[in-house]
């Protein structure tokens, strides 16, 4: 047995995964735009009810919250469509 350690190899570059098709990116962006519409309505109706009474009425508050959540999901979907998928970096393996 020798006392020399095995040679350390430089980490290899991660191999990119399969590219996402342009059609899927376009569908995600379009679906995200449609999901922005409930968020816009929630801002509109929530703002109108705030200016009328000074607080959001209890009847409309759940719908405003639901519309805002769907709108935030639309923003996230558009962001994911534009940014694309990231390939995780693999740590170097030791033999």
Secondary structure by P-SEA (a helix, b strand, c coil): cccccccccccccccccccccaaaaaaaaaaaaaaaaaaaaaaaaaaaaaaacccccccaaaaaaaaaaaaaaaaaaaaaaaacccccccccccc
